[in-house]
Amino acid sequence: MPNTFPDPSQPKGARYFLGTWSGRIVLVNTAVFLWMASKGGFWMPTGDLLYSFGAKDPVAIASGEWWRFFAPIFVHIGFVHFAMNNLGLYFIGYQIEKAMGARWFLFIYLFSGFLGNVASACFSVARSAGASGALFGLLGAGFFLERVINKRIFAQTGEKPKNNVYSMMVIANVIFGFMVPGVDNAAHMGGLVAGIGLAYAMALSRPNRLFAPNPKRSKQVILALYGFAAVGVLFSMNSTYVASLLTAKAKQEAGLILDHDPDIAYFPYFLEEAKKLKPGDEKLRWLNFKILHHSGDKNAALLLLRGILKESGRKEDRDDLFKRVQDLLGKSKQRDNEYLKEFLKLQRD
């Protein structure tokens, strides 16, 4: 049975780590990880540590920190994350580098990581990091070449290659991503699309036995990917758009909090993040008040209510606030609601 990808003879030791781009990237990833580990991030770095190393953060990106589209490619969330991604790069990186050439390999790896982070910033408000988008780009490139070569082999020999390694890896990783909570599927899909598209562009850019050369179409494919990336960058750096994502997540988060035991302490992360971009948003402040009220923090809840009232310029806004507090008082099952009654007295003042 013919092999889709003949196994390249992968260099060992220093010849691999210093003489190939895949090896050099492993070294860079290792250096960044050891630096982070020296600051206490070996198993599970804190959110602040990840942030300081350049993790993707939606509020920071919306505030102008565009370099966070690139930095997360080389940052990993603890040893297990680092080990899994770099083992993947070690085992498939050189094969793609050998099949496509060093320049195209580097282009695919970096652009796929970039587009993966852009997609993540557009659809996910969680802080994230890792080379997964870049690795999915390599998987996408391998998947594309594997499918094209398999068709050519079948056309010439009548035999279907059975060792569809890249196809199986793509399917397995996509399924894994949707089954396991916390996986950044947007980054994975962004990287996968970039890898497939750039592999197609590479195949069209120069003479080969798979496609007739078509440099014009190759450039069109690359420009289309650039266009998708540009649109994603514009959305993810738009504070109004990012604030809307955070607000939606904050409402979902608040729903979970309000359904829980009021004696349990919570820190509404997405609500606090949304307030960084929309500090004076009345809907977010009301949501914040409801969480404080539910948790029994009467002093903070009353202080926030007074602040909302003070900043309500129109009589209609103040009347609406009092009405909502009155409705909440009527529906509340908590016994100690005297502070709400005290607040309502302000309506008569």
Secondary structure, DSSP 8 states (H G I E B T S, - for coil): ---SS-------HHHHHHHSHHHHHHHHHHHHHHHHHTTT-SSS--HHHHHHTT-B-HHHHHTT-GGGGTGGGG--SSHHHHHHHHHHHHHHHHHHHHHH-HHHHHHHHHHHHHHHHHHHHHH--S-B--SHHHHHHHHHHHHHHHHHHHHHHHHHHS------HHHHHHHHHHHHHHHSTT--HHHHHHHHHHHHHHHHHHHHHS--SSS---HHHHHHHHHHHHHHHHHHHHHHT-HHHHHHHHHHHHHHHHHHHHTS-TTS----HHHHHHHHHSTT-HHHHHHHHHHHHHHT-HHHHHHHHHHHHHH--SHHHHHHHHHHHHHHHHH---S--HHHHHHHGGGG-
